[in-house]
Amino acid sequence: MTDRSLYKNGVWAWDEYNKGVMFISKDAAAKLSSRTSRISNISASISGRKNIDMEIRVMDTIDSYTQAKFKRNYQRKVKAGEPAVATIQDVKDVAIFTSKVEDLTPEFISYFHTAEMDRFLRSIIIYFQYYLQIWNGLQFRRAEASRKLRQPLVTVLENEVRDNLADLRSMVSRDYAAILLGQGDAKKFHHMSNKNNDSLSDKDRRLFEVLCFMTVKVIWIALFRKNLALIEKETNRLLRTLCFSPVESSGLTLITTLPEEQRVLLGKAFKNERRLLHRSPAVQEIIFDDHDYRMLAIGIKNIKGADARIKYLEIAYAAPEELLVESGISVGVLGVERRYLDPVLKPKEISTTVKISSVMKIGDFVLPPKVIDKSWKYSDTLPDEPCVYQETKATKEARITQCKMWRNYVEMRGIIVEDMNEIESCLNLRTSIGPKKDDM
């Protein structure tokens, strides 16, 4: 007889190699570390690290064999008839797979797979795409300024760029505020979402630390793995403030900016407040500055009679990813056909010296200019009609499916069942419990 207690704590999985069912015990994975102690040390582990940008680069370096395992076991499956383009879910999948499994928890995986989180991540990717464009332009202009006198027209142009960047920052603020307030699916992860109505500050702190870390990874991967140090610095400034940014207090060499550049990059809404009462710049933007309500309603309500700028932003923020490239709007890797990318969203190489990214038609994020229409009648209330662009059924199903898969991945401490040693042991186990001739 077989001892059934051997199979109480574990899962049955399909063995793709041998076309059979095998049992994987969770007890073997649990011996690595205690789940309770692991969770309690996550936030301290991430926030206390130095050289996180180097760690991200090292973890992102995986060989072709590991890429093949990721593609077979964890990559989002595209059904027949669906557009095979890179989505925000694909970027999250790569970010999770290339992270240390001990930094993640099943609760964070569920938090990371909410509709509100997807909107926030897409907003911050758009913000950083434009931010990096402006940064590169300022660096080029800095070299020219050392040889030329500053003209009054430069200030006018800088103000226009500053306001454009502030508009995109306000969209990040809107979606970040939705998470902070626990709207929609994010409600059950709110620090006050419990029967006793108590503030679970430790739980909130753990989620926040991992969110900051994973947000940096998602942005970096989505923007073709460039400017990691700058992305990490600005993300921490937006979400933590300069007072509590680990980048600012790390003692490492920081990226320097001139006063004129800071005026453009920080915007009008940024204020230095008292240390313990300092609101994050992501929240300050939506409190201290005025922004077009039609823009802030993108993805929520349908604003009729919108100008070219609002229509452009509506596609960038709310349209399905497959419409981005068709509309000529660049949002990093989003919307790019998968055939141009390897499993971890790096551009495939045409040859040893040329990458597909060099011939892909991916341009800058070009905002149409603001147009003041004096005949436009502003309303005190938003229309009831929902946004034209809605999340597709395939996107919702993919988020649910991938969430369940990654939760199991984290619970199993990242064990990949395809490993030959695991398969061999499972096959031996299955042979030992198979029916015997005497029992027939």
C-alpha positions in Angstrom: 0.0 0.0 0.0 1.1 3.6 -0.6 1.3 6.1 2.2 -1.2 8.8 1.1 0.3 11.3 3.6 3.3 11.7 1.2 1.0 13.6 -1.2 -0.9 16.0 1.1 1.3 19.1 0.6 2.0 19.6 -3.0 0.7 19.9 -6.5 0.2 17.6 -9.5 1.7 18.8 -12.7 1.8 17.6 -16.3 5.2 16.2 -17.3 5.6 17.5 -20.9 8.6 15.3 -21.6 7.1 12.0 -20.6 3.4 12.9 -21.2 2.3 11.9 -17.7 1.3 13.4 -14.3 3.9 13.9 -11.6 3.7 15.1 -8.0 5.8 18.0 -6.8 6.1 18.4 -3.0 6.0 21.9 -1.5 7.8 20.6 1.6 11.1 20.3 -0.4 10.8 24.0 -1.3 9.8 25.0 2.2 13.1 23.7 3.6 14.9 26.6 1.9 13.5 29.2 4.2 10.5 30.0 6.4 7.8 31.9 4.6 7.1 34.1 7.6 10.6 35.2 8.1 11.1 35.7 4.4 8.1 38.1 4.2 9.2 40.1 7.2 12.7 40.7 5.7 11.6 41.6 2.2 11.3 45.3 2.6 14.5 45.6 4.6 16.3 43.5 2.1 15.3 45.6 -0.9 15.5 49.1 0.7 18.8 48.3 2.4 20.6 47.2 -0.8 23.2 49.2 -2.6 23.9 48.9 -6.3 20.4 47.8 -7.1 20.9 48.8 -10.7 23.8 46.4 -11.0 21.7 43.7 -9.4 18.9 44.2 -11.9 21.4 44.0 -14.8 22.9 40.7 -13.4 19.5 39.1 -12.9 18.5 40.1 -16.4 21.4 38.2 -17.9 20.0 34.8 -18.7 21.2 32.2 -21.2 19.3 30.8 -24.1 18.3 27.6 -22.2 16.7 29.6 -19.5 14.9 31.8 -22.1 13.5 28.6 -23.7 12.2 27.4 -20.3 10.6 30.9 -19.7 9.0 30.7 -23.1 7.6 27.2 -22.5 6.4 27.6 -18.9 5.8 31.3 -18.1 5.3 33.4 -21.3 1.8 34.6 -22.0 0.2 32.2 -24.6 -1.3 33.9 -27.7 -4.4 32.2 -29.0 -5.1 31.9 -32.7 -6.6 35.1 -34.1 -5.2 37.3 -31.3 -2.6 40.0 -32.1 0.9 38.7 -31.3 2.3 42.0 -29.9 4.1 42.8 -26.6 1.7 43.9 -23.9 2.1 45.3 -20.3 1.5 41.7 -19.1 4.5 40.5 -21.1 6.7 43.1 -19.5 5.5 42.2 -16.0 6.2 38.5 -16.8 9.8 39.2 -17.7 10.2 41.5 -14.7 9.0 38.8 -12.3 11.0 36.0 -13.9 14.3 38.0 -13.7 13.7 38.9 -10.0 14.8 37.1 -6.9 12.0 34.9 -5.9 12.7 35.5 -2.2 11.8 39.2 -2.8 8.3 38.3 -3.9 5.2 37.1 -2.1 1.9 35.6 -3.4 0.1 38.7 -2.0 2.3 41.0 -4.1 1.8 39.0 -7.2 -2.0 39.4 -6.8 -1.4 43.2 -6.1 0.7 43.4 -9.2 -2.0 41.8 -11.3 -4.8 44.3 -10.9 -6.3 46.6 -13.5 -5.3 49.7 -11.5 -1.7 48.5 -11.5 -1.6 48.0 -15.2 -2.9 51.5 -15.8 -0.3 52.9 -13.4 2.6 51.0 -15.1 1.5 52.1 -18.5 1.3 55.7 -17.4 4.7 55.7 -15.9 6.2 54.0 -18.9 4.8 56.8 -21.1 6.1 59.4 -18.6 9.6 58.0 -18.7 9.7 57.7 -22.4 9.1 61.4 -22.7 11.3 62.2 -19.7 14.3 60.4 -21.2 13.7 62.3 -24.5 13.8 65.6 -22.7 16.8 64.5 -20.6 18.8 63.7 -23.7 17.8 67.0 -25.3 18.9 68.9 -22.2 22.3 67.2 -22.2 22.8 68.1 -25.8 21.8 71.7 -25.1 24.1 71.8 -22.1 27.1 71.2 -24.3 25.9 74.0 -26.7 25.2 76.4 -23.8 28.9 76.3 -22.8 29.7 77.9 -26.2 26.7 80.2 -26.8 24.8 82.9 -24.9 21.4 82.0 -23.6 18.5 83.5 -25.6 15.1 84.5 -24.3 13.4 82.2 -26.7 15.0 79.2 -24.9 13.0 79.9 -21.8 9.8 79.9 -23.7 10.6 76.6 -25.3 11.7 75.1 -21.9 8.4 76.2 -20.4 6.5 74.4 -23.1 8.5 71.2 -22.5 8.1 71.6 -18.7 4.3 71.8 -19.1 4.2 68.8 -21.4 6.2 66.7 -18.9 3.9 67.9 -16.1 0.8 66.8 -18.0 2.3 63.3 -18.3 3.3 63.3 -14.7 -0.3 64.2 -13.7 -1.4 61.0 -15.4 1.0 59.0 -13.3 -0.4 60.9 -10.3 -3.9 60.0 -11.2 -3.2 56.3 -11.5 -0.9 56.2 -8.5 -3.6 58.0 -6.4 -6.1 55.3 -7.5 -3.8 52.6 -6.0 -3.2 54.6 -2.8 -7.0 55.1 -2.3 -7.7 51.4 -2.9 -10.0 51.9 -5.9 -11.3 48.9 -7.9 -9.3 45.7 -7.6 -6.7 47.5 -5.4 -9.2 47.9 -2.6 -8.4 44.6 -0.8 -4.7 45.6 -0.7 -5.4 48.9 1.0 -3.8 49.2 4.4 -7.2 49.9 6.0 -8.9 47.1 4.2 -9.6 44.8 7.2 -12.4 43.9 9.6 -11.1 46.0 12.4 -10.4 49.0 10.2 -6.8 49.2 11.5 -3.9 50.5 9.5 -1.7 47.6 8.6 1.4 49.7 8.1 3.9 46.8 8.0 1.9 45.1 5.2 1.7 48.4 3.3 5.4 49.0 3.7 6.3 45.6 2.3 4.1 46.1 -0.7 5.4 49.6 -1.3 9.1 48.5 -1.2 8.6 45.7 -3.7 6.4 47.9 -5.9 9.2 50.6 -6.2 11.7 47.9 -7.1 9.5 46.2 -9.7 8.3 49.5 -11.2 11.9 50.4 -12.0 12.4 47.0 -13.7 9.2 47.3 -15.7 10.1 50.7 -17.0 13.6 49.6 -17.8 12.5 46.5 -19.7 9.7 48.4 -21.5 12.1 51.1 -22.7 14.6 48.6 -24.2 16.9 48.4 -21.1 18.4 51.9 -21.3 19.2 54.6 -18.7 18.6 52.3 -15.7 20.3 54.6 -13.2 18.3 57.6 -14.3 15.0 55.6 -14.2 15.8 54.4 -10.7 16.6 57.9 -9.5 13.5 59.6 -10.9 11.2 56.7 -9.8 12.4 56.9 -6.2 12.0 60.7 -6.3 8.4 60.4 -7.6 7.2 57.8 -5.2 9.4 58.4 -2.1 10.5 62.1 -2.3 14.2 63.1 -2.2 14.2 62.9 1.6 13.6 59.2 1.7 15.1 58.1 -1.6 17.7 55.4 -1.1 19.4 56.6 -4.3 20.1 60.0 -2.8 21.4 58.6 0.5 23.4 55.8 -1.0 26.6 57.8 -1.1 27.2 56.8 -4.8 27.9 59.2 -7.6 24.6 60.9 -8.5 23.5 62.2 -11.8 23.8 66.0 -11.7 21.5 68.6 -13.2 21.8 72.3 -13.6 19.2 74.8 -12.1 17.7 75.4 -15.5 17.3 71.7 -16.1 15.8 71.1 -12.7 13.1 73.8 -13.5 12.1 71.8 -16.6 12.3 68.3 -15.1 10.7 69.0 -11.7 7.8 71.2 -12.8 5.8 74.0 -11.1 4.0 71.7 -8.7 7.1 70.4 -6.8 7.4 71.9 -3.3 9.9 71.2 -0.5 7.8 70.4 2.5 8.6 69.5 6.1 10.3 66.1 6.1 7.7 64.1 7.9 4.8 65.8 6.1 6.4 65.8 2.7 4.0 64.5 0.0 5.6 62.6 -2.9 6.0 64.5 -6.1 3.6 62.1 -7.8 0.9 63.3 -5.4 2.0 67.0 -5.4 1.5 67.2 -9.2 -2.2 66.5 -9.0 -2.7 68.8 -5.9 -0.7 71.9 -6.7 -1.0 72.2 -10.5 -4.0 72.7 -12.8 -4.4 70.2 -15.6 -7.0 69.7 -18.3 -9.9 67.6 -16.9 -10.4 66.1 -20.3 -6.9 64.6 -20.1 -7.4 63.3 -16.6 -10.6 61.6 -17.8 -8.8 59.6 -20.4 -9.6 55.9 -20.1 -12.5 56.6 -17.8 -15.0 58.8 -19.7 -15.5 59.7 -23.3 -14.9 63.4 -23.9 -16.6 64.4 -27.1 -15.1 67.1 -29.2 -11.5 66.4 -27.9 -8.7 68.0 -29.8 -5.7 66.2 -31.5 -3.7 66.3 -28.3 -6.4 64.6 -26.2 -7.1 62.0 -28.9 -3.3 61.2 -29.2 -3.1 60.7 -25.4 -6.3 58.7 -25.4 -4.8 56.1 -27.7 -1.5 56.1 -25.8 -3.1 55.5 -22.4 -6.3 53.6 -23.1 -6.2 51.8 -26.5 -5.2 48.1 -26.8 -1.5 47.7 -27.4 -2.0 46.4 -30.9 -3.3 49.9 -31.9 -0.2 51.8 -30.7 2.1 51.0 -33.6 -0.7 51.2 -36.1 -1.5 54.7 -34.9 2.2 55.7 -35.1 2.4 56.2 -31.3 5.5 54.9 -29.6 5.2 53.5 -26.0 8.5 51.6 -25.6 8.2 47.9 -26.4 4.4 48.0 -26.1 2.6 47.1 -29.3 5.8 45.8 -31.0 5.2 42.5 -32.8 6.7 39.6 -30.9 8.5 38.3 -34.0 10.9 41.2 -33.6 11.7 40.3 -29.9 13.1 37.3 -28.1 11.2 35.7 -25.1 12.6 38.3 -22.6 11.6 41.2 -24.9 15.1 42.0 -26.2 15.3 42.9 -29.9 16.4 39.9 -32.0 19.7 40.1 -33.8 19.6 40.2 -37.6 23.3 39.5 -37.7 26.2 39.7 -35.3 26.4 43.4 -35.8 22.8 44.6 -36.5 19.8 44.3 -34.3 16.2 44.4 -35.4 15.6 47.4 -33.2 17.8 49.4 -35.6 15.3 48.8 -38.4 12.1 48.8 -36.4 9.9 51.9 -36.8 9.9 53.1 -33.2 10.1 56.9 -32.9 9.8 59.4 -30.1 6.7 60.2 -28.1 5.6 63.4 -29.9 2.9 65.3 -28.1 0.7 67.5 -30.3 0.8 71.1 -29.1 -1.8 72.5 -26.8 -4.6 74.4 -28.6 -6.8 76.8 -26.7 -10.2 76.7 -28.2 -12.2 79.7 -27.0 -15.5 78.2 -28.3 -15.1 75.1 -26.1 -17.6 75.0 -23.3 -16.1 73.5 -20.2 -18.5 71.4 -18.0 -18.7 71.2 -14.3 -19.3 67.4 -14.5 -17.9 64.6 -16.6 -20.1 62.8 -19.1 -21.7 59.4 -18.2 -20.5 57.8 -21.4 -17.5 55.5 -20.8 -14.2 55.7 -22.7 -14.3 54.5 -26.3 -11.3 52.2 -25.6 -12.0 49.4 -23.1 -9.9 46.6 -21.8 -10.3 43.5 -24.0 -11.6 40.2 -22.8 -8.2 38.6 -23.8 -6.3 41.1 -21.7 -8.5 40.3 -18.6 -8.2 36.6 -19.1 -4.4 36.8 -19.5 -4.0 38.8 -16.3 -6.0 36.3 -14.3 -4.2 33.3 -15.9 -0.7 34.8 -15.4 -1.5 35.8 -11.9 -2.4 32.3 -10.8 0.7 30.9 -12.5 3.1 33.5 -10.9 1.5 32.9 -7.5 2.3 29.2 -7.8 5.8 30.1 -9.0 6.4 32.2 -5.9 4.9 29.6 -3.5 7.2 27.0 -5.1 10.2 29.3 -4.5 10.8 29.5 -8.3 11.3 25.8 -8.8 11.1 24.9 -12.5 9.5 21.5 -12.8 11.3 20.9 -16.1 14.7 20.5 -14.4 16.0 17.0 -15.2 16.7 16.1 -11.6 13.1 17.0 -10.6 11.7 15.0 -13.5 13.9 12.0 -12.7 12.9 12.0 -9.1 9.2 12.4 -9.9 9.4 9.6 -12.5 10.9 7.3 -9.9 8.2 8.3 -7.4 5.5 7.6 -10.0 7.0 4.2 -10.8 7.1 3.3 -7.1 3.4 4.0 -6.6 2.2 2.5 -9.8 -0.1 -0.6 -9.8 1.6 -3.9 -9.1 0.8 -7.2 -10.8 -0.3 -8.7 -7.5 -2.9 -5.9 -7.1 -4.4 -6.5 -10.5 
